Amino acid sequence: MNRKIKSIRPFIGSKNFETARSFYRDLGFEEIVLDAKMVVFKTEEIAFYLQDYYDKNWIENTMIFVEVENVELYYSELLALNLPQKYEGVKLTPIKYLDWGSECFLHDPSGVLWHFGKFK
């Protein structure tokens, strides 16, 4: 195949759409409203769609891995945002150092699990 893929954009749901939108804006993503029930969030080279739709089994099994340059710096910036204190259900898990690299974890207000990691 001679196609050049430019991006991949997952769709995620939200338990409370307005709370989730606020959370992702606080996380530093730029929001672009597509319609009353869907927005796209972007930062640098990545983007994802947030929907005003909730299915517990789907949301609680959604995981997204974002590769970052420096996990320690990214984790300290996440800590400084105080997201678990600001949003019910948000959990920030400290860095784990593994054979393949390192990562920290952030659950959004709906239960979507974000991995922020760096490969060795």
Secondary structure, 3 states (H helix, E strand, C coil): CCCCCCCCCCEECCCCHHHHHHHHHHCCCEEEEEECCEEEEEECCEEEEEECCCCHHHHCCCEEEEECCCHHHHHHHHHHHCHHHHCCCCEEEEEEECCCEEEEEEECCCCCEEEEEEEC
